[in-house]
Amino acid sequence: MSEQSAKPYLVRALCEWCADNGLTPYLAVKVNGQTRVPRAHVRNGEIVLNISASATRKLAIDNEWVSFNARFGGVSHEISVPMGAVAGIFAKETGYGFAFATAE
């Protein structure tokens, strides 16, 4: 039996910790073919997403995906990020967070 990755658990925990402390959770993403994000906001193959409750709708963080709806430039987008593309999660205000290896 293979060990399950701790990454999704850490992402959920830090997101909750940020909410409990009035901080803004940001998700750093390495964009790949499976990642659904607004391409106009991708820089050097990466995007940083605000995943706070005030910036997202229908936020779901499961063991395989982070998905939600968000507005970019006033236009609503469905965002889907495979957990393997998550490069990190951190609090905007303090920089506290975790960095992760990403799937290539």
C-alpha positions as CSV (number, residue, x, y, z in Angstrom):
1,M,0.0,0.0,0.0
2,S,1.5,3.4,-1.0
3,E,1.5,6.3,1.4
4,Q,-0.9,9.1,0.5
5,S,0.7,12.6,0.0
6,A,0.4,15.1,2.9
7,K,0.2,18.0,0.4
8,P,-3.6,18.2,0.2
9,Y,-3.9,18.1,4.0
10,L,-1.3,20.8,4.4
11,V,-3.0,23.0,1.8
12,R,-6.4,22.6,3.6
13,A,-4.9,23.2,7.0
14,L,-3.0,26.4,6.0
15,C,-6.1,27.7,4.2
16,E,-8.1,27.2,7.4
17,W,-5.4,28.7,9.6
18,C,-5.3,31.8,7.4
19,A,-9.1,32.2,7.7
20,D,-9.0,31.8,11.4
21,N,-6.3,34.4,11.7
22,G,-7.7,37.0,9.3
23,L,-5.0,36.3,6.7
24,T,-5.3,35.8,3.0
25,P,-4.3,32.4,1.6
26,Y,-2.5,32.5,-1.7
27,L,-1.8,29.4,-3.8
28,A,1.3,29.3,-6.0
29,V,0.7,27.1,-9.1
30,K,3.0,25.7,-11.8
31,V,0.7,25.8,-14.8
32,N,0.5,22.6,-16.9
33,G,-1.8,21.1,-19.5
34,Q,-4.3,20.0,-16.8
35,T,-4.5,23.4,-15.1
36,R,-7.5,25.5,-15.9
37,V,-6.7,29.2,-15.1
38,P,-7.0,32.4,-17.1
39,R,-3.9,32.2,-19.3
40,A,-3.6,36.0,-19.5
41,H,-2.6,36.0,-15.9
42,V,0.1,33.3,-16.2
43,R,3.7,34.6,-15.9
44,N,6.7,32.3,-16.6
45,G,4.5,29.3,-16.4
46,E,3.2,30.1,-13.0
47,I,0.2,31.9,-11.4
48,V,-0.6,32.9,-7.8
49,L,-4.2,32.7,-6.8
50,N,-6.0,34.3,-3.9
51,I,-8.1,31.4,-2.5
52,S,-9.8,33.3,0.4
53,A,-13.5,33.0,1.0
54,S,-14.0,36.6,-0.2
55,A,-12.2,36.0,-3.5
56,T,-13.7,32.6,-4.4
57,R,-17.0,30.8,-4.8
58,K,-17.5,27.1,-4.4
59,L,-13.9,26.5,-3.1
60,A,-13.2,22.8,-3.0
61,I,-9.8,21.3,-1.9
62,D,-9.8,17.5,-2.2
63,N,-6.9,15.1,-2.4
64,E,-6.6,15.5,-6.2
65,W,-7.8,19.0,-7.1
66,V,-8.3,22.6,-6.0
67,S,-11.3,24.1,-7.7
68,F,-13.3,27.2,-7.4
69,N,-14.9,30.1,-9.3
70,A,-13.2,33.5,-9.3
71,R,-13.3,36.8,-11.1
72,F,-10.4,38.2,-13.1
73,G,-10.8,41.6,-14.5
74,G,-14.5,41.4,-13.8
75,V,-14.9,38.1,-15.7
76,S,-15.9,34.9,-13.9
77,H,-13.7,31.9,-14.5
78,E,-13.8,28.3,-13.4
79,I,-10.4,27.4,-11.9
80,S,-9.2,23.8,-11.6
81,V,-5.7,23.0,-10.3
82,P,-4.4,19.4,-10.0
83,M,-2.8,19.0,-6.6
84,G,0.4,18.0,-8.4
85,A,0.7,21.5,-9.8
86,V,0.4,23.2,-6.5
87,A,3.9,24.7,-5.8
88,G,3.0,26.3,-2.5
89,I,0.5,28.0,-0.2
90,F,1.2,31.0,1.9
91,A,-0.3,33.9,3.9
92,K,-0.1,37.1,1.8
93,E,0.4,39.3,4.8
94,T,3.2,37.3,6.5
95,G,4.6,35.0,3.9
96,Y,4.2,32.0,6.2
97,G,3.5,28.9,4.3
98,F,4.7,25.7,2.6
99,A,6.5,25.1,-0.7
100,F,6.0,21.8,-2.5
101,A,7.6,19.9,-5.3
102,T,5.4,19.9,-8.5
103,A,4.7,17.2,-11.0
104,E,6.4,17.9,-14.3
